[in-house]
Amino acid sequence: MCFVNDCPADQSTQAIVVRLAMVGTFMLRRILQRSAYPPNYAEQMGAVIALTGRLVDLAGNLTSPDQMSAEGRQQIRLLD
């Protein structure tokens, strides 16, 4: 909601998200691949990992709220 309400950016949260985006999902995918889960469950969890990784990548690429234009804020309001 900070993107809509023009709150100051939380630098520690931004740093964590950027770090997670840089680390990626490789290790988690490797652990899942080596697990003893049934193939259908492993496939479902692989999809969850992919989606979560994509969401973290998108969050890491967002600009801070204080750098966002009024038009960008309006577009985010439409998503809410």
A tleap script that builds the chain and sets N, CA, C and O, in Angstrom:
source leaprc.protein.ff14SB
mol = sequence {
  NMET CYS PHE VAL ASN ASP CYS PRO ALA ASP
  GLN SER THR GLN ALA ILE VAL VAL ARG LEU
  ALA MET VAL GLY THR PHE MET LEU ARG ARG
  ILE LEU GLN ARG SER ALA TYR PRO PRO ASN
  TYR ALA GLU GLN MET GLY ALA VAL ILE ALA
  LEU THR GLY ARG LEU VAL ASP LEU ALA GLY
  ASN LEU THR SER PRO ASP GLN MET SER ALA
  GLU GLY ARG GLN GLN ILE ARG LEU LEU CASP
}
set mol.1.N position { 0.804 -1.200 0.000 }
set mol.1.CA position { 0.000 0.000 0.000 }
set mol.1.C position { 0.847 1.264 0.000 }
set mol.1.O position { 0.328 2.342 -0.289 }
set mol.2.N position { 2.117 1.167 0.311 }
set mol.2.CA position { 2.959 2.363 0.303 }
set mol.2.C position { 3.076 2.953 -1.096 }
set mol.2.O position { 3.270 4.160 -1.236 }
set mol.3.N position { 2.963 2.138 -2.119 }
set mol.3.CA position { 3.060 2.663 -3.475 }
set mol.3.C position { 1.862 3.552 -3.795 }
set mol.3.O position { 1.987 4.515 -4.552 }
set mol.4.N position { 0.713 3.238 -3.227 }
set mol.4.CA position { -0.497 4.018 -3.475 }
set mol.4.C position { -0.535 5.250 -2.595 }
set mol.4.O position { -0.894 6.330 -3.063 }
set mol.5.N position { -0.170 5.112 -1.327 }
set mol.5.CA position { -0.307 6.183 -0.340 }
set mol.5.C position { 0.924 7.072 -0.218 }
set mol.5.O position { 0.928 7.997 0.594 }
set mol.6.N position { 1.967 6.816 -1.003 }
set mol.6.CA position { 3.187 7.619 -0.991 }
set mol.6.C position { 3.883 7.610 0.370 }
set mol.6.O position { 4.337 8.649 0.850 }
set mol.7.N position { 3.961 6.430 0.987 }
set mol.7.CA position { 4.684 6.267 2.254 }
set mol.7.C position { 6.189 6.253 1.962 }
set mol.7.O position { 6.593 5.945 0.842 }
set mol.8.N position { 7.009 6.579 2.942 }
set mol.8.CA position { 8.453 6.448 2.734 }
set mol.8.C position { 8.839 4.970 2.573 }
set mol.8.O position { 8.237 4.098 3.200 }
set mol.9.N position { 9.822 4.700 1.749 }
set mol.9.CA position { 10.246 3.332 1.480 }
set mol.9.C position { 10.942 2.729 2.690 }
set mol.9.O position { 11.729 3.397 3.362 }
set mol.10.N position { 10.651 1.476 2.961 }
set mol.10.CA position { 11.313 0.730 4.022 }
set mol.10.C position { 12.560 0.086 3.421 }
set mol.10.O position { 12.472 -0.927 2.727 }
set mol.11.N position { 13.706 0.673 3.690 }
set mol.11.CA position { 14.955 0.246 3.055 }
set mol.11.C position { 15.342 -1.186 3.412 }
set mol.11.O position { 15.876 -1.906 2.568 }
set mol.12.N position { 15.080 -1.610 4.647 }
set mol.12.CA position { 15.462 -2.971 5.034 }
set mol.12.C position { 14.637 -4.007 4.285 }
set mol.12.O position { 15.171 -5.033 3.864 }
set mol.13.N position { 13.350 -3.757 4.113 }
set mol.13.CA position { 12.501 -4.688 3.370 }
set mol.13.C position { 12.918 -4.727 1.912 }
set mol.13.O position { 12.977 -5.799 1.310 }
set mol.14.N position { 13.206 -3.573 1.342 }
set mol.14.CA position { 13.664 -3.527 -0.044 }
set mol.14.C position { 14.956 -4.325 -0.218 }
set mol.14.O position { 15.112 -5.049 -1.202 }
set mol.15.N position { 15.866 -4.197 0.720 }
set mol.15.CA position { 17.142 -4.913 0.635 }
set mol.15.C position { 16.934 -6.424 0.707 }
set mol.15.O position { 17.600 -7.177 -0.004 }
set mol.16.N position { 16.026 -6.863 1.553 }
set mol.16.CA position { 15.749 -8.297 1.683 }
set mol.16.C position { 15.161 -8.842 0.389 }
set mol.16.O position { 15.577 -9.897 -0.088 }
set mol.17.N position { 14.197 -8.127 -0.179 }
set mol.17.CA position { 13.557 -8.586 -1.414 }
set mol.17.C position { 14.569 -8.635 -2.556 }
set mol.17.O position { 14.572 -9.586 -3.337 }
set mol.18.N position { 15.414 -7.638 -2.661 }
set mol.18.CA position { 16.432 -7.632 -3.710 }
set mol.18.C position { 17.400 -8.797 -3.520 }
set mol.18.O position { 17.782 -9.450 -4.491 }
set mol.19.N position { 17.793 -9.059 -2.287 }
set mol.19.CA position { 18.701 -10.189 -2.022 }
set mol.19.C position { 18.049 -11.507 -2.412 }
set mol.19.O position { 18.690 -12.350 -3.039 }
set mol.20.N position { 16.774 -11.698 -2.048 }
set mol.20.CA position { 16.073 -12.929 -2.401 }
set mol.20.C position { 15.929 -13.077 -3.914 }
set mol.20.O position { 16.020 -14.185 -4.444 }
set mol.21.N position { 15.707 -11.976 -4.598 }
set mol.21.CA position { 15.612 -12.026 -6.055 }
set mol.21.C position { 16.947 -12.436 -6.667 }
set mol.21.O position { 16.979 -13.151 -7.669 }
set mol.22.N position { 18.034 -11.991 -6.075 }
set mol.22.CA position { 19.355 -12.341 -6.590 }
set mol.22.C position { 19.688 -13.809 -6.312 }
set mol.22.O position { 20.304 -14.472 -7.146 }
set mol.23.N position { 19.289 -14.312 -5.161 }
set mol.23.CA position { 19.572 -15.706 -4.805 }
set mol.23.C position { 18.809 -16.653 -5.719 }
set mol.23.O position { 19.359 -17.653 -6.180 }
set mol.24.N position { 17.552 -16.342 -5.982 }
set mol.24.CA position { 16.753 -17.167 -6.879 }
set mol.24.C position { 16.221 -18.421 -6.213 }
set mol.24.O position { 16.235 -18.548 -4.988 }
set mol.25.N position { 15.751 -19.349 -7.042 }
set mol.25.CA position { 15.088 -20.555 -6.538 }
set mol.25.C position { 15.872 -21.830 -6.843 }
set mol.25.O position { 15.351 -22.933 -6.679 }
set mol.26.N position { 17.108 -21.686 -7.282 }
set mol.26.CA position { 17.887 -22.846 -7.692 }
set mol.26.C position { 18.016 -23.898 -6.585 }
set mol.26.O position { 17.740 -25.076 -6.808 }
set mol.27.N position { 18.430 -23.472 -5.409 }
set mol.27.CA position { 18.648 -24.437 -4.325 }
set mol.27.C position { 17.341 -25.121 -3.912 }
set mol.27.O position { 17.320 -26.323 -3.650 }
set mol.28.N position { 16.270 -24.359 -3.856 }
set mol.28.CA position { 14.985 -24.945 -3.488 }
set mol.28.C position { 14.527 -25.955 -4.539 }
set mol.28.O position { 13.987 -27.005 -4.191 }
set mol.29.N position { 14.735 -25.653 -5.798 }
set mol.29.CA position { 14.388 -26.597 -6.867 }
set mol.29.C position { 15.241 -27.866 -6.772 }
set mol.29.O position { 14.746 -28.970 -7.002 }
set mol.30.N position { 16.516 -27.704 -6.434 }
set mol.30.CA position { 17.398 -28.863 -6.305 }
set mol.30.C position { 16.951 -29.757 -5.150 }
set mol.30.O position { 16.926 -30.981 -5.283 }
set mol.31.N position { 16.601 -29.148 -4.023 }
set mol.31.CA position { 16.119 -29.922 -2.874 }
set mol.31.C position { 14.856 -30.679 -3.245 }
set mol.31.O position { 14.707 -31.851 -2.901 }
set mol.32.N position { 13.952 -30.018 -3.940 }
set mol.32.CA position { 12.708 -30.664 -4.353 }
set mol.32.C position { 12.977 -31.816 -5.310 }
set mol.32.O position { 12.344 -32.867 -5.213 }
set mol.33.N position { 13.901 -31.627 -6.222 }
set mol.33.CA position { 14.233 -32.659 -7.194 }
set mol.33.C position { 14.815 -33.905 -6.517 }
set mol.33.O position { 14.565 -35.026 -6.959 }
set mol.34.N position { 15.577 -33.709 -5.465 }
set mol.34.CA position { 16.215 -34.826 -4.765 }
set mol.34.C position { 15.338 -35.439 -3.681 }
set mol.34.O position { 15.721 -36.433 -3.063 }
set mol.35.N position { 14.176 -34.864 -3.448 }
set mol.35.CA position { 13.293 -35.356 -2.389 }
set mol.35.C position { 12.599 -36.650 -2.801 }
set mol.35.O position { 12.651 -37.068 -3.958 }
set mol.36.N position { 11.960 -37.259 -1.836 }
set mol.36.CA position { 11.245 -38.517 -2.076 }
set mol.36.C position { 9.743 -38.286 -2.248 }
set mol.36.O position { 8.950 -39.214 -2.094 }
set mol.37.N position { 9.362 -37.074 -2.559 }
set mol.37.CA position { 7.941 -36.780 -2.769 }
set mol.37.C position { 7.439 -37.470 -4.031 }
set mol.37.O position { 8.204 -37.678 -4.973 }
set mol.38.N position { 6.166 -37.822 -4.052 }
set mol.38.CA position { 5.597 -38.398 -5.285 }
set mol.38.C position { 5.715 -37.402 -6.436 }
set mol.38.O position { 5.684 -36.192 -6.211 }
set mol.39.N position { 5.847 -37.895 -7.657 }
set mol.39.CA position { 6.058 -36.999 -8.803 }
set mol.39.C position { 4.983 -35.918 -8.973 }
set mol.39.O position { 5.304 -34.782 -9.323 }
set mol.40.N position { 3.730 -36.256 -8.733 }
set mol.40.CA position { 2.683 -35.244 -8.930 }
set mol.40.C position { 2.786 -34.133 -7.882 }
set mol.40.O position { 2.541 -32.968 -8.194 }
set mol.41.N position { 3.142 -34.478 -6.655 }
set mol.41.CA position { 3.307 -33.467 -5.618 }
set mol.41.C position { 4.530 -32.597 -5.911 }
set mol.41.O position { 4.481 -31.377 -5.749 }
set mol.42.N position { 5.615 -33.219 -6.338 }
set mol.42.CA position { 6.835 -32.472 -6.667 }
set mol.42.C position { 6.568 -31.504 -7.827 }
set mol.42.O position { 7.100 -30.394 -7.845 }
set mol.43.N position { 5.752 -31.923 -8.784 }
set mol.43.CA position { 5.406 -31.054 -9.906 }
set mol.43.C position { 4.594 -29.853 -9.429 }
set mol.43.O position { 4.824 -28.729 -9.875 }
set mol.44.N position { 3.654 -30.087 -8.534 }
set mol.44.CA position { 2.853 -28.996 -7.988 }
set mol.44.C position { 3.724 -28.024 -7.197 }
set mol.44.O position { 3.590 -26.809 -7.340 }
set mol.45.N position { 4.604 -28.552 -6.372 }
set mol.45.CA position { 5.484 -27.691 -5.594 }
set mol.45.C position { 6.458 -26.935 -6.493 }
set mol.45.O position { 6.827 -25.800 -6.192 }
set mol.46.N position { 6.873 -27.556 -7.589 }
set mol.46.CA position { 7.719 -26.864 -8.559 }
set mol.46.C position { 7.015 -25.650 -9.145 }
set mol.46.O position { 7.630 -24.607 -9.362 }
set mol.47.N position { 5.710 -25.797 -9.401 }
set mol.47.CA position { 4.928 -24.670 -9.910 }
set mol.47.C position { 4.814 -23.569 -8.863 }
set mol.47.O position { 4.880 -22.385 -9.195 }
set mol.48.N position { 4.643 -23.951 -7.606 }
set mol.48.CA position { 4.564 -22.965 -6.521 }
set mol.48.C position { 5.894 -22.228 -6.391 }
set mol.48.O position { 5.917 -21.010 -6.215 }
set mol.49.N position { 6.989 -22.956 -6.478 }
set mol.49.CA position { 8.321 -22.344 -6.394 }
set mol.49.C position { 8.520 -21.364 -7.547 }
set mol.49.O position { 9.032 -20.262 -7.349 }
set mol.50.N position { 8.120 -21.763 -8.743 }
set mol.50.CA position { 8.277 -20.885 -9.912 }
set mol.50.C position { 7.460 -19.605 -9.751 }
set mol.50.O position { 7.953 -18.512 -10.030 }
set mol.51.N position { 6.228 -19.739 -9.306 }
set mol.51.CA position { 5.373 -18.569 -9.116 }
set mol.51.C position { 5.934 -17.654 -8.033 }
set mol.51.O position { 5.985 -16.436 -8.209 }
set mol.52.N position { 6.351 -18.232 -6.926 }
set mol.52.CA position { 6.915 -17.436 -5.839 }
set mol.52.C position { 8.185 -16.722 -6.291 }
set mol.52.O position { 8.385 -15.549 -5.978 }
set mol.53.N position { 9.031 -17.419 -7.016 }
set mol.53.CA position { 10.246 -16.802 -7.532 }
set mol.53.C position { 9.942 -15.644 -8.462 }
set mol.53.O position { 10.611 -14.611 -8.420 }
set mol.54.N position { 8.939 -15.817 -9.293 }
set mol.54.CA position { 8.556 -14.738 -10.215 }
set mol.54.C position { 8.021 -13.522 -9.461 }
set mol.54.O position { 8.333 -12.383 -9.807 }
set mol.55.N position { 7.217 -13.771 -8.434 }
set mol.55.CA position { 6.688 -12.667 -7.636 }
set mol.55.C position { 7.795 -11.914 -6.905 }
set mol.55.O position { 7.757 -10.687 -6.812 }
set mol.56.N position { 8.775 -12.642 -6.389 }
set mol.56.CA position { 9.906 -11.993 -5.717 }
set mol.56.C position { 10.706 -11.172 -6.727 }
set mol.56.O position { 11.147 -10.066 -6.412 }
set mol.57.N position { 10.897 -11.705 -7.939 }
set mol.57.CA position { 11.604 -10.951 -8.977 }
set mol.57.C position { 10.865 -9.658 -9.316 }
set mol.57.O position { 11.479 -8.600 -9.451 }
set mol.58.N position { 9.552 -9.751 -9.451 }
set mol.58.CA position { 8.764 -8.561 -9.762 }
set mol.58.C position { 8.837 -7.534 -8.635 }
set mol.58.O position { 8.971 -6.337 -8.890 }
set mol.59.N position { 8.749 -8.002 -7.391 }
set mol.59.CA position { 8.825 -7.087 -6.246 }
set mol.59.C position { 10.200 -6.443 -6.169 }
set mol.59.O position { 10.314 -5.269 -5.814 }
set mol.60.N position { 11.232 -7.185 -6.493 }
set mol.60.CA position { 12.586 -6.638 -6.458 }
set mol.60.C position { 12.817 -5.576 -7.517 }
set mol.60.O position { 13.695 -4.728 -7.361 }
set mol.61.N position { 12.045 -5.610 -8.588 }
set mol.61.CA position { 12.216 -4.645 -9.676 }
set mol.61.C position { 11.344 -3.410 -9.537 }
set mol.61.O position { 11.453 -2.488 -10.346 }
set mol.62.N position { 10.486 -3.371 -8.538 }
set mol.62.CA position { 9.652 -2.186 -8.333 }
set mol.62.C position { 10.507 -1.010 -7.883 }
set mol.62.O position { 11.472 -1.184 -7.138 }
set mol.63.N position { 10.160 0.155 -8.325 }
set mol.63.CA position { 10.857 1.343 -7.851 }
set mol.63.C position { 10.309 1.712 -6.479 }
set mol.63.O position { 9.221 1.276 -6.105 }
set mol.64.N position { 11.045 2.497 -5.746 }
set mol.64.CA position { 10.570 2.900 -4.425 }
set mol.64.C position { 9.396 3.858 -4.584 }
set mol.64.O position { 9.312 4.561 -5.591 }
set mol.65.N position { 8.480 3.901 -3.602 }
set mol.65.CA position { 7.281 4.733 -3.721 }
set mol.65.C position { 7.571 6.208 -3.939 }
set mol.65.O position { 6.802 6.888 -4.618 }
set mol.66.N position { 8.665 6.722 -3.377 }
set mol.66.CA position { 8.942 8.146 -3.538 }
set mol.66.C position { 9.428 8.488 -4.948 }
set mol.66.O position { 9.503 9.665 -5.300 }
set mol.67.N position { 9.761 7.476 -5.762 }
set mol.67.CA position { 10.197 7.714 -7.134 }
set mol.67.C position { 9.091 7.423 -8.148 }
set mol.67.O position { 9.307 7.592 -9.348 }
set mol.68.N position { 7.921 6.992 -7.696 }
set mol.68.CA position { 6.854 6.608 -8.596 }
set mol.68.C position { 6.025 7.821 -9.013 }
set mol.68.O position { 5.744 8.705 -8.204 }
set mol.69.N position { 5.648 7.848 -10.262 }
set mol.69.CA position { 4.841 8.954 -10.773 }
set mol.69.C position { 3.392 8.813 -10.316 }
set mol.69.O position { 2.973 7.753 -9.851 }
set mol.70.N position { 2.645 9.887 -10.454 }
set mol.70.CA position { 1.220 9.862 -10.094 }
set mol.70.C position { 0.475 8.865 -10.976 }
set mol.70.O position { -0.447 8.197 -10.509 }
set mol.71.N position { 0.861 8.761 -12.230 }
set mol.71.CA position { 0.221 7.802 -13.136 }
set mol.71.C position { 0.489 6.359 -12.682 }
set mol.71.O position { -0.400 5.510 -12.734 }
set mol.72.N position { 1.703 6.099 -12.245 }
set mol.72.CA position { 2.035 4.767 -11.742 }
set mol.72.C position { 1.232 4.423 -10.501 }
set mol.72.O position { 0.761 3.295 -10.359 }
set mol.73.N position { 1.072 5.381 -9.604 }
set mol.73.CA position { 0.256 5.155 -8.401 }
set mol.73.C position { -1.189 4.848 -8.772 }
set mol.73.O position { -1.817 3.979 -8.167 }
set mol.74.N position { -1.715 5.557 -9.764 }
set mol.74.CA position { -3.089 5.326 -10.197 }
set mol.74.C position { -3.248 3.919 -10.764 }
set mol.74.O position { -4.260 3.263 -10.517 }
set mol.75.N position { -2.267 3.454 -11.513 }
set mol.75.CA position { -2.329 2.097 -12.067 }
set mol.75.C position { -2.316 1.050 -10.960 }
set mol.75.O position { -3.011 0.038 -11.057 }
set mol.76.N position { -1.535 1.282 -9.913 }
set mol.76.CA position { -1.495 0.333 -8.798 }
set mol.76.C position { -2.806 0.362 -8.031 }
set mol.76.O position { -3.265 -0.677 -7.557 }
set mol.77.N position { -3.414 1.528 -7.900 }
set mol.77.CA position { -4.738 1.609 -7.239 }
set mol.77.C position { -5.746 0.734 -7.966 }
set mol.77.O position { -6.599 0.114 -7.330 }
set mol.78.N position { -5.661 0.675 -9.282 }
set mol.78.CA position { -6.591 -0.133 -10.060 }
set mol.78.C position { -6.418 -1.628 -9.773 }
set mol.78.O position { -7.369 -2.396 -9.915 }
set mol.79.N position { -5.223 -2.044 -9.374 }
set mol.79.CA position { -4.969 -3.456 -9.051 }
set mol.79.C position { -5.550 -3.857 -7.701 }
set mol.79.O position { -5.826 -5.036 -7.479 }
set mol.80.N position { -5.738 -2.911 -6.804 }
set mol.80.CA position { -6.203 -3.196 -5.447 }
set mol.80.C position { -7.638 -3.606 -5.415 }
set mol.80.O position { -8.178 -3.880 -4.343 }
savepdb mol mol.pdb
quit
